[in-house]
Amino acid sequence: MSENPPHPPSQPGHASPRPPSDLDSPVEDQRQLILALIGICAVVMLVALDSTIVGTTLPRVVAELGGMPLYAWVGTGYLLASAIVIPIFGRLGDLFGRKYFILVSLGLVSLGSVLCGISQSMPHLIAARTLQGVGGGMMIATAFAAPADLFPDAMRRVRWQALISTSFAVASGVGPLLGGAITEAFGWRAAFFVSPVMGVVGFVMLWRYFPPLKPRHDTPPRIDWLGGALLALAVGTPMAALELGFSTHPRPVLGLLFLAVAVVSVFLLVWYERRLEQPMFPLRVLERKESRLLNVVGVMTGAVMFILIYYGPLLLQVEVGLSPTQAGMILAPLVACIPIGSVINGRLFPRQSQPQRLMVFGALLLAVGCLGVMFLERGSSMAFAVVSFGLAGVGMGFIIPNLTLFMQMIAERRDVGVASALIQTMRTLGSAVGTALVGLVIARTSVNTGIEAGMVMAIVLCAAMMVLSQRIKMKNVRR
């Protein structure tokens, strides 16, 4: 075998942490560990800002560059590129180590951002955003798996994993506000120069403090190019179907064509990867029932989170009658409370014999928050609105870090990167599905009807998450 032998199975019916890492040179210097994690947090915040900051700048961009028919492609190019490369570079990180992939991703995102800032046409901007999407996907694939390299013990890792997930969620919520403020003050081009500044900070921190840990292999690892191509099609074509075939200006024939390609790609991927010793997507990652359930919950979490983030401001402004500034203040608890939930989750996790109950509790809080948001209307108490969004944020704080942590606990050490990347890809797909479906309802009915439908869908998904999370049988075992 060209990879490390599989670890012995855990107790039947339970997914428990695997034995200690076989990575070289484990880091014992606490100062270096903390500084390396700070660098990872900077990277995660950068990719979150990079993917969301453009939203509030686009109207100004289109006004100056023209090309309204290409408006959607600015976001579509980024999302497609990012979704495609996340699982691929998650696997490459397992094979060759993660440090240098993270550093390269910082360079790509920074370069793409500079090219966006100097764009003279919409095609130029779309190409630059697509380049950023490649770098952003590399960042997500490597950054979310990095804590598993630094903290093989899941009991230690859970608190740091919460910090990583919280950084991403908070930056996702701050991105649109920051983009709008910079655009108003300095123009839309200035908004694209936030990423290079943060990129320099992250690059220096990681270059200096993140250890160049490399997996051991009996024989040199080989890249499965055909498997990578099939994986790219399997991930990218459903996203393309949603973004291009069933968007506000639907093209059903094109969407169905992409879906057909997706089905064929998945079939060929499964058939081909079973035959290889070093596949790009090792199917053993999804062998356990728990891992499959986690990815389904990941799709649902992404959908609920982005329904709240994208349509919460619209609800507050159009239906409740608040100003943009007031709406931003009311929505702030949604992202501000994610760290609170994550910290509490990190404290409770080591004490739980069945830690999946924390996800059940998080889904319950999220459902209660969504229910409160659904009942907001003109004249509603602002305190009630703040509490509703805050509860939703706390609930997500119990779910988001555990999704990644549980996948890493289930996966073999040699697959921790691709397992982490898979859950991030599913969350990305879920966010696209959720926002697209609500957008379609709004386009065909009204803002009020669309948002009500979105909140009902979010509550139903939360209920399903509670049921599925209870079936994810985890067991805390120290390494």
N, C-alpha and C positions, 0 to 999 in steps of 0.2 A: 504493500500500500504506500502511496506517495504522500499520505497525510497521516496525522496522528491517529492511532487506533481509537475507536469509540470508547467512551467511558461506560462503566457498568451501569445498568439501568437502576433507577431509583425504585422506591417501594411501589408496588402496583397501585394504580389509581391515584397516585400523588405525583406532582411535579416538584422535585426538590432541587436545590442548587447542586451543581456539578462539583467534582473535586477541584483542588487548587489549580490555578493557571500554570501552564507550562511555558510561559513567556520568559525570555531571558531578562536578567537584571531587574528584579522587582524593586520598586522605589521605596526606600525606607525613610528618607529625609522628609519630615512632615512639611517643612517650609517649601520644598520643591513640589510636593504633591498639591499644596494649596495654590501655589502660583500657577502650576500647570492647569488646575481646574479653573482658575480665574481666566486663563487664556482660552480654555474651551468655552466658558460662558460668554466671553467677548465674541468668539466665532459664532456661537448660536444666536446671540443677539444681532449680530451683523446680518446673518442670512434671513432672520425674521424681518428686520427693518428693510432689507433689500427687496423682499418679496411683497411688502405692503406699502412702503413709503410712496411708491409711484402712483397709487390710486388717486390721491387728491391733486396730483400734479398734471394728470393726463388732460383735463379740459384746457389748461393753458398750453400744453404741448401741441395739441391738435389745432388750437387757434393760431399758433405761430407757424407750425410746419405743414398744416393742412392734412389731407389724407384721412378724413373721417371714416371711409369704408374700411380702413385698416386699424381702426381704434381697438377692436377686440384682440387683434393679433399681438399687441404689446404685452398683454397678460397671458395670452394663450401660449406664445412662444416660450415664455419663462416657465410656465407650469408644465408644459410638455417636456421640455429639456430636463427640468429638475426631476420629474417623476420617473423618467427613463433611466437616468444615471444613478439614482439613489440605490437600488438593489445591486447594480453592477459594481459600484465602488465599495459598497458594503462587503461584497465578496472579495474584491481585490485587496481590501484592507486586511481580511482574514488571511490571505495568502502571503502578502508582502509587508505587512505592518501599516500603521495608519499615519504616522507623523508627517511623512513627506506628501501624502495625498492631501492632508489638511493644509499644508503650506502652499501647495500648488493651487488648491481651491481658493485660498485667499488672494493669490495673484490674479486668477481668472475673474473673480468677482470685482476686484478693484479695477482691473483693466476694462471690463465690461461697463462698469459704472462711469469711468472717465469717458469712454466712447459714447455712452448715452448722453452725458453732459455736453458733448460737442457735436451732437447729431445735427445734421442739416436737412434731413428728410425722414419721413416715417419708415421707409425700408431700412435706412441706416439704424434708426432707433430700435426697430424690431430685431435686427441682427445682433445688436449689442445686448439687448435684453435676453435673447436666447443664449448668448455666451455667458451672461450672468447666471442663467438658469442651470447651465452645466456646472459652473462653479458652486452654485448654491446646493445642487444635488450632491456633489462631492462632499461639501461641508456637513450636510445632514447625515449622510451615510457614515462619515468617520467620527463626527463629534459626539453623536449619541451612543456610539459603541465604545468610545475612549474610556469612560469610567470603568468599564468591565476590565480593561487592561490595567488600570491604575489600582482598582480595588477589587481583587478577586473575591473577597468575602462580601456576600450580598448584604449582610447586616450593616457593614460599614458603607457600602455603596449606595444604599437606598437614600440616605440623606443628601449625598452629592448628586445623585440622579435627579432628585427633586429640584435641586438648584438649577440643573441644566434645563429641565423641562419648563421650570418657572421662567427662566430667562427668555426662552423662546416664546412662551405665551404672552408675557408682559410686553416684549418688544413687538409682537404682532399687533397688540392693541395700541401701542404708542405710535407705531409707524405712520398710520394715516394722519394723526394729529401733528406729528413732527413734520411730515411732508407738507401739510397745508400751511403750517407756520413759516417754514423756510421759504416756500413759494411766495407767500404774501410779502415777506420781508426782503427777499433777495432775488426772486425769480425762480422759475422751474428748473433751470440748469443747475442752480446751487444745490438743490435737493439730492442730486446724483453724486455729489462730492462728499456726502456723509460716509458712504461705504469705504472709500479709500483711506480716510482718516482712521476709522475704526480698524480697517484691515492692517494698517501699519502697527497699531497697538497689539492686535492679536498675533501678528506674525512674529514680532519681537518676543512676546511672552512665550509662545510655543516653541520657537527656535531655540530659546535659551533653556526653558524649563521642562518641556515635554520630552520624556525619554524615548529614544528610538527603539522601542520594543519590537521584536520580530518573532513570528511563530517559527517553531522548529518543524522541519519536514525531513522525512527519510530520503526523499529525492527532490530535486528542484521543482517548485510548482510550475505548472503550465497554465496558460490562459485559454479558456474555452471560448474561442471567438464566435463560433456558430451559436453556442448556447447564449452568449451575450446578445447576439443579434435577435434571437427568438425572444429572449427576455425583454429586450427593448420594445419589440412589437407587442408582446403580451401586456406590458404595462402602458405603453404609449397610445395604442389604438383605442382603448376604452375612454381615455382622457380626451383624445381627439374627437371621438363620437359625441361626447358630452359638450365639449367646447364649440365644436363646429357644426355638428349635425342637429343638436337639439337646444340651441341657444335662443336668444331673443329673436334672431332672424333664422328660424330653423330651416335646415336642408335635410329632410328625413332620409332621402336616398343615400346621401353621403354618410349620414350617421349610421344607417344600416350596413353600408359597405364596410365602415371601420369596425363595427361590431362583429361582422363575419370574419374579418381578418384577425380580430382578437381571439375568437373562438378557435380558429385554425392554428394560430400561433401558440395558444396554451396547449392544445393537443400535441403539437409537434414538440414543444418544449418538454413536456412530461415524458413523451416517448424517447426523445434523444438523451435527456439528462440521466435517465435510468441506466444508460449504457456506459457512463463515464465514471472513472475513479475520482477525477477532480472537476466536477461540473461547475458551471457558473452559478447555477441555482440548485444546491443540494436538496433534494426532495425530502430528506430526513428532517429538515427544519419543520415541515408540516405533518410529520407522522403522528404526533401526539394530538389527541383531541383538544387538549388545553391550548396548544399553539394555534389551532384553527379557530377556536372560540375567541381567543385574544385578538386575532386579526379582524374577525367580524365586529367585535366590540370597538376596535380601532376605527373602522369605517364609520360606525355610528357616532363615536366621539368626535371625529372630525366634522361630521355633518352638523351635529348640534352646536359645537363650538363656533363654527363659522356662520351658521344661521344667526346666532346671537351677535357676533362681532360685525357682520355685514348689514344685517337688517334691523338690529337694535337701534342704531342712530336714525334710520328711516322711520321706524315706529315712533320714536320720541319726538321727532320733528314734525312729521306729517299728521300723526294721529293724536299725539298728546299736546302738540302745539308749542314745543320748546324751541328755543334758539339753538343754533349749532353749538355754541359755547355751553349752554345749559345741558344739552344732550350729551356732550362730551363728559361733563362732570358727573352726570347720572350713570353713564356707562363705565366710568373709570373703575368702580368697585368690581366689575366683572373680571378685569385683568389684575387689579390690585389684590384681590382675595385669592387668586390662584396660589401665590406663595404661602399664604396662611394655611390653606388646605394641604399644600405639599409638606410644610414643616410639621404640621400635626400628624400627617400620614407617616412621615419619617420617624417621629417619636413613637407612634403606636405600632409600627410595623414589627419591630423585634419582639414585641410582647404577644403577637397574634400567632396562635397555633395554626390558624387557617386564614392567612392574610388576604385571601380573595374577598373576605367580608368587608374589607376597607373599600374595595371597588363598588360593592353593593351599596354601602352607605353613601359613597360619593355620587352614584347614579340617583339615589333617592333625593339627596340635596339638590342635585342638578334639575331633577324633575319638578321639585317644589319651586325652585327659582324660575323655571320656564313657565310654570302655571301662573306665578305672580306676574311675570312679564306679559302674558297673554291677556290679563285683565286690566292692563294699564289703559287709560283713556283720558280725555280732557277732564281736568279737575281732580285727577288721582293725586294722592299724597306723594310728595317727592320722597319722603322717608320710606314709604312702601316700595317705591321704584328702586331706591338705593339698596334696600334689604333684598329685593328680588334678584337683582343682578349680582349682589354680593354672595347670596347663597349659591347661585349658579357657579360663581368663580371658585368658592370653597369646594363645591362638588367636583369640579374639574381638577382641582388640586389633589384630590384623592384618586383620580383615575389616570391622568396623563403620565405621571412618573411610573406608576405600577405597570402600565402596559409594556413599557420598555424593559423594566426590571424583571417582570415575570417571563418575558420572552428570553431574556439573557439567562435566567435561572433554568429554564427548560432546555435551552439549546446546549449542544456540546461546545466545549471551548473553541474548537476549530471553526465553529459556525456562528459565533456570537455577533460578528459584524453584519453578516447577511440577515440574521434573525432580527437584529435591531433595525436594520434598514427596511426590512419588510413591513414592520409595524408602522414606521414613518410613512412608507409609501401608501399603506392602507388609509392612514389618517388623511393624507393628501387627496387620495381618491374620494374619501368620504366628504371632505370639505368641498370638492368640486361638485359632487352629486347633490349635496344639500343646497348649496347656493344656486346651482342651475335649476333645480326643481322649484324652489321658491321664486326665483326670477321668472320662470315660465308662467307660474300662476299669476304673479303680479302683472306680467305683460298681457295676459289674456283676460284678466278680470279687473282688479283694482289693487291699490297698495294695501288697503285695509284687509281685503279678502286674502291676499297673498301672505301677509304677515300672520294673520290668524291661522291660515293653513300651515305655515311654517312652524308656529308655536305648537300646534296640535301634533305635527309630525315629530317635533323635538321631544314632546312629552311621551309619545308612543315609543320612540327610540330609547328614551331613558328607561322606560318600563322593561323593554326588551333587554337592555344592558344589565338591569338588575337580575333578570332571570338567567341570562347567559353567564354573568360573572359568578353567580352562585355555583354554577356547574364547572367552573375552572378550579379544580381541586389542587390547591397549592399547599405546601407544607414547609414551614421554616426549619431549616437545618443549617447550622453553621458549618462552614467549610473546615 
